[in-house]
């Protein structure tokens, strides 16, 4: 699963026997990879669309593992453009009912932080070691806002101890956690404090999407039978 077409196109290039299904104003691509049945979808941007797509993947298509790939902005100093980071856990930085005495990111019967699956993180570390890729880890913060203000970025980093920002991951996390389905979130850093002038986002998006897709597909290849995305 990704948020934009560019993030799933490299996956579709390598999946066999693709069958397109349209449902809920979205497209789902059913196929096989490494002998496993897979379903690929892009959600469109934002938490609502991400929640809808994740729920459809799990409930309508019966996926028992969800792997998410996309881009994110860095708010931790050691992250630079092109770095890969996997989420240890995810939170919603724009969720605020502090007026009722609750911490930022929390609603009653909910969680501030939703952890990703430890077995999938261990598998990702193994893939990274064997491919010679530096894979970083941290808390990823999600919100229905593109954050450009440095002060707001600093507040999110301090408040949630977050490493990166994006617009879908925590929504996917809430759905998977509620339905008790293991999930994994991989992000390539698209902007950072040391961002160079003249940076070409479109070129980066296509390049990082291919790197992320290769990484995700290697994880799929190594999943035990019965743990298919």
C-alpha positions as CSV (number, residue, x, y, z in Angstrom):
1,X,0.0,0.0,0.0
2,X,1.1,3.5,-0.8
3,X,-0.5,7.0,-0.9
4,X,0.3,7.9,-4.5
5,X,0.3,6.1,-7.8
6,X,4.1,6.7,-8.1
7,X,4.6,4.7,-4.9
8,X,2.9,1.5,-6.2
9,X,3.9,1.6,-9.9
10,X,7.3,-0.1,-9.3
11,X,5.5,-2.9,-7.4
12,X,3.0,-3.5,-10.2
13,X,5.9,-3.9,-12.7
14,X,7.1,-7.0,-10.8
15,X,3.8,-8.6,-9.8
16,X,2.4,-11.4,-12.0
17,X,-1.1,-12.2,-13.1
18,X,-2.6,-8.9,-12.1
19,X,-6.3,-8.6,-11.9
20,X,-7.8,-5.1,-11.4
21,X,-10.8,-4.7,-9.0
22,X,-12.5,-1.4,-8.5
23,X,-14.3,-0.9,-5.2
24,X,-15.1,2.0,-2.9
25,X,-14.0,4.6,-5.5
26,X,-10.5,3.0,-5.6
27,X,-8.5,0.4,-7.6
28,X,-7.0,-2.7,-6.1
29,X,-4.5,-4.9,-8.0
30,X,-4.6,-8.6,-7.1
31,X,-1.7,-10.7,-8.3
32,X,1.1,-13.0,-7.2
33,X,4.7,-12.5,-6.2
34,X,7.2,-15.2,-5.2
35,X,4.3,-17.6,-5.0
36,X,2.3,-15.5,-2.6
37,X,-1.0,-13.8,-3.3
38,X,-0.7,-10.0,-3.0
39,X,-3.1,-7.0,-3.2
40,X,-1.6,-3.6,-4.1
41,X,-3.4,-0.3,-3.7
42,X,-2.7,3.4,-3.3
43,X,-5.0,5.2,-0.9
44,X,-4.7,8.8,-2.0
45,X,-3.3,11.3,0.4
46,X,-4.5,11.8,4.0
47,X,-5.8,9.9,7.0
48,X,-9.3,9.3,5.9
49,X,-8.4,7.8,2.5
50,X,-5.6,5.8,4.2
51,X,-8.1,4.4,6.7
52,X,-10.6,3.5,4.1
53,X,-8.0,1.7,1.9
54,X,-6.4,-0.2,4.8
55,X,-9.9,-1.4,6.0
56,X,-10.8,-2.6,2.5
57,X,-7.5,-4.5,2.1
58,X,-8.1,-6.3,5.4
59,X,-11.9,-6.8,5.4
60,X,-12.8,-7.1,1.7
61,X,-9.7,-8.7,0.3
62,X,-8.7,-10.7,3.5
63,X,-5.1,-9.5,3.6
64,X,-3.4,-10.8,6.8
65,X,-0.3,-8.6,6.6
66,X,-0.1,-4.9,5.5
67,X,3.1,-3.3,4.2
68,X,3.1,0.4,3.6
69,X,5.7,2.3,1.5
70,X,6.0,6.0,0.8
71,X,7.9,9.2,1.5
72,X,8.2,11.4,4.6
73,X,9.8,14.6,5.8
74,X,12.5,14.5,8.4
75,X,12.3,16.2,11.8
76,X,15.3,14.4,13.3
77,X,18.8,15.8,12.6
78,X,20.4,12.5,11.6
79,X,17.9,11.9,8.8
80,X,18.8,13.1,5.3
81,X,17.2,13.1,1.8
82,X,17.0,9.5,0.5
83,X,17.4,7.8,3.9
84,X,15.0,4.9,4.6
85,X,13.3,4.8,8.0
86,X,10.9,2.2,9.3
87,X,8.4,3.2,12.0
88,X,8.8,1.7,15.4
89,X,5.4,3.3,16.2
90,X,3.1,5.9,14.8
91,X,1.1,8.8,16.3
92,X,-1.3,11.5,15.2
93,X,0.3,14.9,15.7
94,X,-2.9,16.8,14.7
95,X,-5.2,15.0,17.2
96,X,-5.8,17.5,20.0
97,X,-8.4,17.2,22.8
98,X,-6.1,18.6,25.4
99,X,-8.9,20.9,26.5
100,X,-10.4,17.9,28.2
101,X,-7.3,17.0,30.0
102,X,-5.9,14.4,27.6
103,X,-2.4,14.4,26.1
104,X,-1.8,15.4,22.5
105,X,-2.5,12.5,20.1
106,X,-4.9,10.7,22.4
107,X,-8.6,10.0,22.5
108,X,-10.4,7.9,25.2
109,X,-10.0,4.2,24.5
110,X,-7.3,5.0,21.9
111,X,-3.5,5.1,22.0
112,X,-1.0,7.9,21.5
113,X,1.5,5.5,19.9
114,X,0.6,2.4,17.9
115,X,3.6,0.1,17.5
116,X,4.4,-1.7,14.3
117,X,4.9,-5.5,14.2
118,X,8.2,-6.5,15.8
119,X,8.6,-9.6,13.6
120,X,8.2,-7.5,10.5
121,X,10.7,-4.9,11.8
122,X,13.2,-7.8,12.5
123,X,12.7,-9.0,8.9
124,X,13.3,-5.5,7.6
125,X,16.6,-5.3,9.5
126,X,17.7,-8.6,8.0
127,X,16.8,-7.4,4.5
128,X,18.7,-4.2,5.1
129,X,21.8,-6.0,6.4
130,X,21.9,-8.3,3.4
131,X,21.3,-5.5,0.9
132,X,23.9,-3.3,2.6
133,X,21.2,-0.6,3.1
134,X,21.2,1.7,6.2
135,X,17.8,1.4,7.6
136,X,16.9,3.8,10.4
137,X,14.1,3.5,12.9
138,X,12.0,5.9,14.9
139,X,8.5,7.3,15.7
140,X,6.7,8.6,12.7
141,X,4.0,11.3,13.2
142,X,1.0,11.6,11.0
143,X,-1.4,14.5,10.3
144,X,-3.7,15.9,7.7
145,X,-1.4,18.8,7.1
146,X,1.8,19.4,5.1
147,X,4.0,20.9,7.7
148,X,6.5,23.5,6.5
149,X,6.8,25.7,9.5
150,X,10.1,25.0,11.4
151,X,8.5,25.9,14.8
152,X,5.7,23.4,14.2
153,X,8.2,20.7,13.1
154,X,10.2,21.3,16.3
155,X,7.1,21.1,18.4
156,X,6.1,17.8,16.9
157,X,9.6,16.4,17.3
158,X,9.7,17.4,21.0
159,X,6.1,16.6,21.9
160,X,6.1,13.1,20.3
161,X,9.8,12.3,20.1
162,X,9.1,11.8,16.4
163,X,11.7,11.4,13.7
164,X,9.6,12.0,10.6
165,X,6.3,13.4,9.4
166,X,3.8,12.1,6.8
167,X,0.0,12.0,6.2
168,X,-1.2,8.4,6.3
169,X,0.8,6.0,8.5
170,X,-0.9,6.4,11.9
171,X,-4.3,6.0,10.2
172,X,-3.2,2.7,8.8
173,X,-1.8,1.8,12.2
174,X,-5.1,2.4,14.0
175,X,-7.0,0.2,11.5
176,X,-4.5,-2.7,11.7
177,X,-4.2,-2.5,15.4
178,X,-8.0,-2.6,15.9
179,X,-8.3,-5.6,13.5
180,X,-5.2,-7.3,15.0
181,X,-3.3,-7.5,11.7
182,X,0.5,-7.1,11.6
183,X,1.7,-4.1,9.7
184,X,4.9,-2.4,8.7
185,X,5.6,1.2,7.5
186,X,8.6,2.2,5.4
187,X,9.4,5.8,4.4
188,X,12.0,7.4,2.3
189,X,13.0,10.9,3.5
190,X,12.0,13.5,0.9
191,X,13.0,16.7,2.7
192,X,15.2,17.5,5.6
193,X,16.9,20.4,7.4
194,X,19.9,20.1,5.1
195,X,17.8,20.1,1.9
196,X,19.7,21.3,-1.1
197,X,18.5,24.2,-3.3
198,X,17.1,23.0,-6.6
199,X,16.0,19.7,-5.2
200,X,13.8,17.8,-7.7
201,X,11.0,16.2,-5.8
202,X,9.5,14.4,-8.8
203,X,12.8,12.8,-9.7
204,X,13.3,11.8,-6.1
205,X,9.8,10.3,-5.7
206,X,10.3,8.0,-8.7
207,X,13.8,6.9,-7.5
208,X,12.8,6.4,-3.9
209,X,9.6,4.6,-4.9
210,X,11.7,2.0,-6.8
211,X,14.1,1.5,-3.9
212,X,11.3,1.2,-1.4
213,X,9.4,-1.2,-3.7
214,X,12.4,-3.5,-4.1
215,X,12.8,-3.5,-0.3
216,X,9.1,-4.3,0.3
217,X,9.1,-7.0,-2.3
218,X,12.1,-8.7,-0.7
219,X,10.2,-8.7,2.6
220,X,7.2,-10.3,0.8
221,X,9.5,-12.9,-0.7
222,X,10.6,-13.9,2.8
223,X,7.3,-13.9,4.6
224,X,6.2,-17.4,5.7
225,X,3.3,-18.9,3.7
226,X,0.1,-17.7,5.2
227,X,1.5,-14.3,6.1
228,X,0.7,-12.6,2.8
229,X,0.1,-8.9,2.1
